[in-house]
Amino acid sequence: MSAKVPGSLDTVDSGDPADTSDKGDSPDTGGTGEAGVVAEVVLAEIRESALSVDEVLDAVRHPRAGGIATFVGVVRKGDHGRDVEALDYTSHPSAALVLRELAERLAAERDVIRLAVVHRVGHLQIGDTAVVVAVSAVHRAAALDVCRDLIDSVKASVPIWKHQIFEDGSDEWVGMP
């Protein structure tokens, strides 16, 4: 099963009906986890071009992964009751390094197999993909937990700022220090 719903957390199970290991009860041990592999950040980038959910999903696939969690953030029409026309993301020159370090920290601390995160900068229209996060793990619980932690940490820590342009001509900056 591979559902890709923008702005949601989804899992992709191994598909093997005999696989009963995906119970979501594995501990988050980090390092070399239950899969017997060292967690790896396979993609952590800031891009000016359109993002591909399939690229990020494919990057985290692994034969030992029983679950893949994804988050796809898209530009929405409204924010706080106001109609958004478009937005621009701007990043600090250190953003790519901060993004990679954050992903590597989570990979080292948690029982996952692969992590990938890509954030777009530049001018985006309503419906454009702004960020894609994917995490694979032996069990779905670890994949889902780390995926949520990764996107929450990206929003809180990576120096990327959003300039929203509203249909009434006004604008606002979001995420500025």
TORPA-4810 file (N, C-alpha, C, O; in nm, 3 decimals):
<nodes>
NODE_1_0.085_-0.118_0.000_0.000_0.000_0.000_0.088_0.123_0.000_0.183_0.131_0.078_M
NODE_2_0.060_0.220_-0.086_0.139_0.341_-0.094_0.048_0.460_-0.115_0.030_0.507_-0.228_S
NODE_3_-0.010_0.509_-0.008_-0.096_0.626_-0.018_-0.012_0.751_0.002_0.067_0.758_0.096_A
NODE_4_-0.030_0.849_-0.087_0.044_0.975_-0.076_-0.057_1.087_-0.065_-0.107_1.136_-0.166_K
NODE_5_-0.086_1.126_0.057_-0.183_1.230_0.081_-0.109_1.354_0.128_-0.048_1.352_0.235_V
NODE_6_-0.113_1.463_0.051_-0.041_1.584_0.092_-0.081_1.629_0.231_-0.199_1.633_0.265_P
NODE_7_0.020_1.662_0.312_-0.003_1.717_0.444_-0.041_1.613_0.547_-0.089_1.649_0.654_G
NODE_8_-0.021_1.483_0.519_-0.058_1.381_0.616_0.058_1.286_0.637_0.155_1.286_0.561_S
NODE_9_0.046_1.204_0.741_0.144_1.099_0.766_0.085_0.970_0.714_-0.026_0.933_0.753_L
NODE_10_0.157_0.900_0.627_0.110_0.775_0.571_0.215_0.669_0.593_0.333_0.701_0.610_D
NODE_11_0.173_0.542_0.594_0.269_0.434_0.602_0.260_0.348_0.479_0.154_0.336_0.416_T
NODE_12_0.372_0.288_0.446_0.377_0.189_0.340_0.425_0.062_0.406_0.541_0.054_0.448_V
NODE_13_0.339_-0.039_0.416_0.376_-0.164_0.480_0.447_-0.255_0.383_0.442_-0.233_0.262_D
NODE_14_0.513_-0.358_0.435_0.591_-0.449_0.352_0.506_-0.524_0.252_0.557_-0.569_0.150_S
NODE_15_0.377_-0.540_0.279_0.289_-0.609_0.187_0.289_-0.759_0.205_0.208_-0.827_0.142_G
NODE_16_0.374_-0.814_0.287_0.381_-0.958_0.311_0.281_-0.995_0.419_0.300_-0.957_0.535_D
NODE_17_0.173_-1.069_0.385_0.072_-1.103_0.485_0.129_-1.188_0.598_0.072_-1.190_0.707_P
NODE_18_0.239_-1.258_0.573_0.300_-1.340_0.677_0.385_-1.258_0.773_0.427_-1.308_0.877_A
NODE_19_0.412_-1.133_0.738_0.495_-1.046_0.821_0.413_-0.991_0.936_0.331_-0.901_0.917_D
NODE_20_0.434_-1.046_1.054_0.361_-1.000_1.172_0.448_-0.913_1.260_0.409_-0.878_1.372_T
NODE_21_0.566_-0.877_1.211_0.658_-0.798_1.293_0.620_-0.652_1.303_0.672_-0.583_1.391_S
NODE_22_0.530_-0.602_1.219_0.496_-0.460_1.217_0.389_-0.428_1.321_0.278_-0.388_1.287_D
NODE_23_0.424_-0.446_1.445_0.330_-0.425_1.554_0.342_-0.286_1.615_0.259_-0.247_1.697_K
NODE_24_0.445_-0.210_1.575_0.461_-0.075_1.625_0.512_-0.068_1.766_0.496_0.035_1.833_G
NODE_25_0.575_-0.177_1.816_0.617_-0.177_1.954_0.769_-0.184_1.972_0.817_-0.218_2.080_D
NODE_26_0.843_-0.151_1.866_0.988_-0.156_1.880_1.038_-0.032_1.953_0.985_0.077_1.933_S
NODE_27_1.139_-0.049_2.038_1.193_0.067_2.108_1.275_0.153_2.015_1.327_0.105_1.915_P
NODE_28_1.287_0.281_2.049_1.371_0.373_1.974_1.511_0.368_2.034_1.540_0.438_2.130_D
NODE_29_1.597_0.284_1.975_1.728_0.264_2.033_1.838_0.338_1.960_1.945_0.359_2.017_T
NODE_30_1.815_0.378_1.835_1.916_0.451_1.759_2.033_0.364_1.720_2.035_0.244_1.748_G
NODE_31_2.132_0.424_1.653_2.250_0.351_1.611_2.215_0.240_1.516_2.138_0.259_1.422_G
NODE_32_2.274_0.121_1.539_2.237_0.003_1.462_2.113_-0.054_1.527_2.119_-0.107_1.637_T
NODE_33_2.002_-0.042_1.459_1.875_-0.080_1.517_1.839_-0.224_1.492_1.923_-0.306_1.454_G
NODE_34_1.714_-0.254_1.515_1.660_-0.388_1.502_1.682_-0.445_1.362_1.695_-0.566_1.346_E
NODE_35_1.686_-0.359_1.262_1.706_-0.405_1.124_1.848_-0.454_1.100_1.875_-0.517_0.998_A
NODE_36_1.939_-0.426_1.193_2.077_-0.467_1.176_2.156_-0.378_1.082_2.263_-0.416_1.035_G
NODE_37_2.103_-0.260_1.055_2.172_-0.164_0.969_2.186_-0.033_1.044_2.106_-0.001_1.132_V
NODE_38_2.288_0.044_1.008_2.307_0.175_1.067_2.214_0.273_0.995_2.209_0.278_0.872_V
NODE_39_2.140_0.350_1.073_2.049_0.449_1.015_2.127_0.545_0.925_2.241_0.580_0.953_A
NODE_40_2.060_0.587_0.816_2.129_0.668_0.717_2.039_0.782_0.668_1.922_0.761_0.636_E
NODE_41_2.095_0.901_0.663_2.026_1.014_0.600_2.064_1.009_0.453_2.178_1.036_0.416_V
NODE_42_1.967_0.975_0.369_1.996_0.956_0.227_1.970_1.081_0.144_2.015_1.091_0.030_V
NODE_43_1.897_1.177_0.202_1.864_1.299_0.129_1.827_1.406_0.230_1.738_1.385_0.313_L
NODE_44_1.892_1.520_0.224_1.860_1.635_0.309_1.903_1.759_0.231_2.019_1.798_0.232_A
NODE_45_1.805_1.820_0.162_1.839_1.930_0.071_1.735_2.041_0.074_1.619_2.022_0.108_E
NODE_46_1.785_2.160_0.037_1.701_2.276_0.010_1.707_2.295_-0.142_1.816_2.299_-0.199_I
NODE_47_1.590_2.307_-0.207_1.588_2.318_-0.353_1.501_2.433_-0.400_1.403_2.471_-0.334_R
NODE_48_1.537_2.488_-0.514_1.457_2.592_-0.577_1.360_2.535_-0.681_1.272_2.605_-0.728_E
NODE_49_1.376_2.409_-0.716_1.292_2.346_-0.817_1.181_2.264_-0.751_1.183_2.238_-0.630_S
NODE_50_1.084_2.223_-0.832_0.971_2.144_-0.783_1.021_2.016_-0.716_1.121_1.958_-0.758_A
NODE_51_0.948_1.973_-0.612_0.986_1.854_-0.537_0.911_1.732_-0.587_0.798_1.744_-0.635_L
NODE_52_0.973_1.616_-0.574_0.912_1.490_-0.615_0.891_1.401_-0.493_0.987_1.360_-0.427_S
NODE_53_0.766_1.371_-0.463_0.734_1.280_-0.353_0.791_1.142_-0.383_0.846_1.076_-0.294_V
NODE_54_0.780_1.098_-0.507_0.832_0.966_-0.544_0.983_0.956_-0.523_1.032_0.853_-0.477_D
NODE_55_1.057_1.062_-0.554_1.202_1.060_-0.534_1.235_1.040_-0.386_1.322_0.960_-0.352_E
NODE_56_1.166_1.112_-0.300_1.194_1.104_-0.156_1.151_0.967_-0.102_1.224_0.907_-0.023_V
NODE_57_1.036_0.920_-0.144_0.989_0.788_-0.102_1.085_0.679_-0.148_1.121_0.591_-0.069_L
NODE_58_1.127_0.683_-0.272_1.221_0.583_-0.323_1.355_0.589_-0.250_1.419_0.485_-0.232_D
NODE_59_1.397_0.706_-0.209_1.525_0.722_-0.140_1.530_0.647_-0.008_1.638_0.604_0.033_A
NODE_60_1.417_0.631_0.060_1.418_0.565_0.191_1.380_0.417_0.186_1.385_0.348_0.288_V
NODE_61_1.345_0.368_0.070_1.311_0.225_0.060_1.432_0.140_0.098_1.546_0.174_0.067_R
NODE_62_1.404_0.029_0.165_1.510_-0.063_0.209_1.448_-0.200_0.228_1.334_-0.209_0.275_H
NODE_63_1.519_-0.308_0.194_1.462_-0.442_0.207_1.419_-0.478_0.349_1.331_-0.562_0.367_P
NODE_64_1.480_-0.418_0.449_1.444_-0.450_0.588_1.335_-0.359_0.645_1.291_-0.378_0.758_R
NODE_65_1.293_-0.260_0.567_1.191_-0.166_0.615_1.052_-0.227_0.603_1.010_-0.268_0.495_A
NODE_66_0.981_-0.232_0.714_0.843_-0.279_0.716_0.744_-0.165_0.710_0.624_-0.186_0.688_G
NODE_67_0.792_-0.043_0.729_0.705_0.073_0.723_0.781_0.196_0.676_0.897_0.217_0.711_G
NODE_68_0.713_0.277_0.597_0.766_0.406_0.554_0.660_0.510_0.584_0.545_0.498_0.541_I
NODE_69_0.700_0.612_0.658_0.609_0.723_0.688_0.650_0.842_0.604_0.769_0.870_0.588_A
NODE_70_0.550_0.912_0.551_0.578_1.030_0.470_0.496_1.148_0.520_0.387_1.132_0.575_T
NODE_71_0.550_1.266_0.498_0.476_1.390_0.518_0.501_1.476_0.396_0.615_1.494_0.354_F
NODE_72_0.393_1.528_0.339_0.403_1.616_0.224_0.331_1.745_0.259_0.210_1.746_0.277_V
NODE_73_0.406_1.854_0.269_0.348_1.984_0.299_0.324_2.061_0.170_0.414_2.071_0.086_G
NODE_74_0.204_2.114_0.154_0.168_2.188_0.033_0.121_2.328_0.069_0.077_2.353_0.182_V
NODE_75_0.130_2.419_-0.025_0.084_2.556_-0.005_-0.069_2.554_-0.008_-0.131_2.507_-0.104_V
NODE_76_-0.128_2.605_0.099_-0.274_2.605_0.109_-0.331_2.743_0.076_-0.261_2.844_0.082_R
NODE_77_-0.457_2.744_0.043_-0.527_2.866_-0.001_-0.548_2.965_0.113_-0.545_3.086_0.090_K
NODE_78_-0.570_2.917_0.233_-0.600_3.007_0.343_-0.509_2.991_0.462_-0.452_2.883_0.483_G
NODE_79_-0.494_3.097_0.539_-0.417_3.094_0.663_-0.478_3.194_0.759_-0.487_3.313_0.728_D
NODE_80_-0.519_3.146_0.874_-0.581_3.231_0.976_-0.700_3.310_0.921_-0.717_3.428_0.951_H
NODE_81_-0.782_3.241_0.839_-0.902_3.305_0.787_-0.880_3.402_0.672_-0.973_3.471_0.631_G
NODE_82_-0.758_3.407_0.619_-0.727_3.498_0.508_-0.689_3.416_0.386_-0.624_3.312_0.397_R
NODE_83_-0.730_3.463_0.268_-0.699_3.393_0.144_-0.557_3.423_0.099_-0.519_3.539_0.082_D
NODE_84_-0.479_3.318_0.082_-0.340_3.328_0.037_-0.338_3.318_-0.116_-0.401_3.231_-0.174_V
NODE_85_-0.263_3.409_-0.178_-0.247_3.406_-0.324_-0.125_3.323_-0.363_-0.131_3.244_-0.457_E
NODE_86_-0.016_3.342_-0.291_0.109_3.271_-0.318_0.202_3.295_-0.199_0.167_3.367_-0.106_A
NODE_87_0.318_3.233_-0.203_0.418_3.260_-0.099_0.557_3.238_-0.153_0.578_3.172_-0.254_L
NODE_88_0.649_3.297_-0.081_0.790_3.281_-0.113_0.861_3.227_0.010_0.844_3.279_0.120_D
NODE_89_0.939_3.123_-0.009_1.025_3.072_0.098_1.166_3.124_0.073_1.215_3.121_-0.040_Y
NODE_90_1.229_3.172_0.180_1.366_3.219_0.176_1.443_3.142_0.283_1.389_3.114_0.390_T
NODE_91_1.568_3.108_0.254_1.646_3.035_0.354_1.779_3.105_0.380_1.832_3.176_0.295_S
NODE_92_1.828_3.084_0.498_1.961_3.130_0.536_2.063_3.039_0.467_2.032_2.922_0.442_H
NODE_93_2.182_3.088_0.435_2.283_3.002_0.372_2.316_2.875_0.451_2.362_2.776_0.393_P
NODE_94_2.293_2.876_0.582_2.321_2.758_0.665_2.207_2.657_0.668_2.221_2.552_0.731_S
NODE_95_2.096_2.685_0.603_1.976_2.602_0.615_2.000_2.456_0.575_1.954_2.365_0.644_A
NODE_96_2.072_2.433_0.466_2.096_2.295_0.422_2.178_2.217_0.524_2.151_2.100_0.549_A
NODE_97_2.278_2.282_0.581_2.360_2.217_0.684_2.278_2.188_0.809_2.288_2.079_0.865_L
NODE_98_2.198_2.283_0.853_2.113_2.264_0.971_2.015_2.150_0.946_1.992_2.067_1.034_V
NODE_99_1.958_2.146_0.826_1.864_2.040_0.790_1.931_1.903_0.798_1.875_1.810_0.856_L
NODE_100_2.049_1.891_0.740_2.121_1.762_0.743_2.158_1.723_0.885_2.141_1.607_0.923_R
NODE_101_2.210_1.816_0.964_2.249_1.785_1.102_2.129_1.739_1.185_2.140_1.647_1.266_E
NODE_102_2.016_1.803_1.165_1.895_1.766_1.236_1.854_1.623_1.199_1.822_1.543_1.287_L
NODE_103_1.854_1.591_1.070_1.818_1.457_1.025_1.919_1.353_1.076_1.879_1.244_1.117_A
NODE_104_2.046_1.386_1.074_2.147_1.293_1.123_2.133_1.268_1.273_2.153_1.156_1.319_E
NODE_105_2.099_1.371_1.348_2.077_1.354_1.493_1.962_1.257_1.518_1.974_1.167_1.601_R
NODE_106_1.851_1.277_1.448_1.737_1.186_1.466_1.772_1.044_1.421_1.731_0.948_1.486_L
NODE_107_1.846_1.030_1.313_1.886_0.898_1.266_1.972_0.826_1.369_1.957_0.706_1.390_A
NODE_108_2.062_0.900_1.434_2.151_0.840_1.532_2.080_0.803_1.662_2.120_0.709_1.730_A
NODE_109_1.976_0.878_1.695_1.908_0.858_1.824_1.793_0.758_1.818_1.751_0.708_1.922_E
NODE_110_1.742_0.728_1.700_1.618_0.650_1.689_1.638_0.524_1.607_1.733_0.513_1.529_R
NODE_111_1.549_0.429_1.624_1.557_0.301_1.556_1.488_0.308_1.420_1.378_0.256_1.401_D
NODE_112_1.555_0.374_1.326_1.505_0.387_1.190_1.612_0.337_1.093_1.726_0.310_1.132_V
NODE_113_1.573_0.325_0.967_1.668_0.276_0.866_1.718_0.390_0.779_1.839_0.411_0.767_I
NODE_114_1.625_0.464_0.718_1.664_0.575_0.631_1.573_0.695_0.654_1.455_0.680_0.685_R
NODE_115_1.631_0.814_0.638_1.557_0.940_0.647_1.586_1.023_0.524_1.697_1.022_0.471_L
NODE_116_1.484_1.097_0.479_1.502_1.191_0.368_1.412_1.311_0.393_1.299_1.296_0.438_A
NODE_117_1.464_1.429_0.363_1.385_1.552_0.377_1.433_1.652_0.273_1.553_1.675_0.257_V
NODE_118_1.336_1.711_0.202_1.367_1.812_0.102_1.269_1.927_0.121_1.148_1.905_0.131_V
NODE_119_1.321_2.050_0.126_1.237_2.169_0.142_1.260_2.260_0.023_1.373_2.278_-0.023_H
NODE_120_1.154_2.315_-0.026_1.164_2.405_-0.142_1.175_2.550_-0.096_1.118_2.587_0.007_R
NODE_121_1.248_2.629_-0.171_1.254_2.774_-0.152_1.219_2.840_-0.285_1.219_2.776_-0.390_V
NODE_122_1.188_2.969_-0.278_1.149_3.042_-0.397_1.001_3.071_-0.395_0.936_3.061_-0.291_G
NODE_123_0.947_3.106_-0.511_0.806_3.143_-0.525_0.722_3.018_-0.548_0.749_2.940_-0.639_H
NODE_124_0.620_2.999_-0.465_0.531_2.884_-0.476_0.387_2.930_-0.489_0.347_3.031_-0.431_L
NODE_125_0.310_2.855_-0.567_0.168_2.883_-0.586_0.085_2.788_-0.499_0.137_2.691_-0.444_Q
NODE_126_-0.043_2.817_-0.487_-0.134_2.730_-0.413_-0.127_2.590_-0.473_-0.134_2.572_-0.595_I
NODE_127_-0.112_2.490_-0.386_-0.105_2.351_-0.430_0.035_2.300_-0.455_0.055_2.179_-0.466_G
NODE_128_0.135_2.390_-0.463_0.272_2.345_-0.483_0.323_2.272_-0.359_0.284_2.305_-0.247_D
NODE_129_0.409_2.175_-0.379_0.470_2.102_-0.269_0.586_2.184_-0.213_0.675_2.226_-0.286_T
NODE_130_0.581_2.207_-0.081_0.682_2.288_-0.015_0.787_2.204_0.059_0.902_2.245_0.070_A
NODE_131_0.747_2.088_0.110_0.839_2.004_0.186_0.794_1.859_0.176_0.674_1.830_0.175_V
NODE_132_0.892_1.769_0.167_0.864_1.626_0.167_0.960_1.559_0.266_1.081_1.581_0.261_V
NODE_133_0.903_1.478_0.355_0.979_1.405_0.455_0.940_1.258_0.444_0.822_1.226_0.429_V
NODE_134_1.038_1.168_0.451_1.009_1.024_0.453_1.108_0.956_0.546_1.226_0.991_0.552_A
NODE_135_1.057_0.856_0.619_1.137_0.781_0.714_1.100_0.634_0.701_0.982_0.599_0.703_V
NODE_136_1.200_0.548_0.690_1.173_0.404_0.689_1.228_0.342_0.816_1.327_0.387_0.873_S
NODE_137_1.159_0.236_0.859_1.197_0.164_0.981_1.144_0.022_0.971_1.062_-0.009_0.884_A
NODE_138_1.191_-0.063_1.060_1.141_-0.199_1.064_0.992_-0.198_1.096_0.915_-0.273_1.037_V
NODE_139_0.952_-0.113_1.190_0.813_-0.106_1.235_0.753_0.032_1.207_0.825_0.132_1.208_H
NODE_140_0.624_0.036_1.183_0.556_0.160_1.148_0.562_0.265_1.259_0.574_0.384_1.231_R
NODE_141_0.555_0.223_1.384_0.552_0.321_1.494_0.677_0.409_1.493_0.667_0.531_1.508_A
NODE_142_0.793_0.348_1.476_0.917_0.426_1.474_0.918_0.519_1.353_0.957_0.635_1.364_A
NODE_143_0.876_0.468_1.237_0.874_0.551_1.116_0.781_0.671_1.135_0.818_0.784_1.103_A
NODE_144_0.662_0.647_1.186_0.565_0.756_1.207_0.615_0.856_1.310_0.607_0.977_1.288_L
NODE_145_0.668_0.807_1.421_0.715_0.897_1.527_0.830_0.985_1.479_0.830_1.106_1.503_D
NODE_146_0.926_0.926_1.410_1.042_1.003_1.365_1.002_1.098_1.252_1.055_1.208_1.243_V
NODE_147_0.910_1.056_1.167_0.863_1.145_1.061_0.800_1.271_1.121_0.829_1.382_1.078_C
NODE_148_0.714_1.252_1.221_0.652_1.367_1.288_0.758_1.453_1.357_0.755_1.575_1.347_R
NODE_149_0.852_1.389_1.427_0.957_1.465_1.495_1.043_1.541_1.395_1.083_1.655_1.421_D
NODE_150_1.070_1.479_1.281_1.154_1.545_1.181_1.085_1.668_1.123_1.148_1.774_1.114_L
NODE_151_0.960_1.658_1.082_0.893_1.775_1.024_0.873_1.883_1.131_0.887_2.002_1.101_I
NODE_152_0.841_1.844_1.253_0.826_1.944_1.360_0.959_2.015_1.387_0.961_2.136_1.409_D
NODE_153_1.069_1.940_1.386_1.201_2.000_1.409_1.244_2.089_1.293_1.306_2.194_1.314_S
NODE_154_1.210_2.048_1.171_1.241_2.131_1.054_1.173_2.267_1.068_1.236_2.371_1.052_V
NODE_155_1.043_2.264_1.100_0.969_2.389_1.113_1.022_2.475_1.228_1.021_2.598_1.218_K
NODE_156_1.068_2.414_1.335_1.113_2.488_1.453_1.258_2.535_1.443_1.293_2.638_1.501_A
NODE_157_1.344_2.461_1.372_1.488_2.486_1.382_1.559_2.529_1.254_1.660_2.599_1.261_S
NODE_158_1.509_2.490_1.140_1.581_2.520_1.016_1.548_2.663_0.973_1.431_2.700_0.965_V
NODE_159_1.651_2.744_0.945_1.627_2.884_0.910_1.570_2.903_0.769_1.639_2.942_0.675_P
NODE_160_1.440_2.873_0.760_1.363_2.893_0.638_1.243_2.980_0.677_1.173_2.950_0.773_I
NODE_161_1.221_3.088_0.600_1.115_3.182_0.633_1.014_3.190_0.521_1.048_3.183_0.403_W
NODE_162_0.889_3.206_0.560_0.779_3.209_0.464_0.722_3.350_0.455_0.684_3.410_0.556_K
NODE_163_0.717_3.402_0.333_0.657_3.532_0.306_0.525_3.506_0.235_0.523_3.472_0.117_H
NODE_164_0.414_3.522_0.307_0.282_3.497_0.250_0.228_3.623_0.185_0.235_3.732_0.241_Q
NODE_165_0.173_3.606_0.065_0.110_3.716_-0.007_-0.040_3.684_-0.011_-0.081_3.581_-0.065_I
NODE_166_-0.120_3.774_0.046_-0.264_3.752_0.054_-0.336_3.815_-0.065_-0.284_3.907_-0.128_F
NODE_167_-0.454_3.764_-0.094_-0.531_3.812_-0.209_-0.571_3.959_-0.196_-0.595_4.025_-0.297_E
NODE_168_-0.578_4.010_-0.072_-0.615_4.151_-0.055_-0.496_4.245_-0.073_-0.509_4.366_-0.053_D
NODE_169_-0.379_4.189_-0.110_-0.261_4.270_-0.133_-0.168_4.282_-0.014_-0.054_4.326_-0.029_G
NODE_170_-0.214_4.243_0.105_-0.128_4.248_0.223_-0.036_4.125_0.225_-0.053_4.032_0.146_S
NODE_171_0.060_4.127_0.315_0.152_4.016_0.326_0.199_4.002_0.470_0.177_4.090_0.553_D
NODE_172_0.266_3.891_0.498_0.326_3.869_0.631_0.440_3.770_0.618_0.441_3.683_0.531_E
NODE_173_0.537_3.787_0.708_0.649_3.694_0.719_0.619_3.599_0.834_0.571_3.641_0.939_W
NODE_174_0.648_3.470_0.813_0.625_3.368_0.915_0.758_3.297_0.942_0.831_3.263_0.850_V
NODE_175_0.788_3.275_1.070_0.908_3.201_1.106_1.032_3.285_1.120_1.142_3.231_1.131_G
NODE_176_1.018_3.416_1.119_1.136_3.503_1.133_1.185_3.498_1.278_1.105_3.487_1.371_M
NODE_177_1.317_3.506_1.294_1.372_3.502_1.432_1.336_3.627_1.510_1.374_3.641_1.626_P
</nodes>
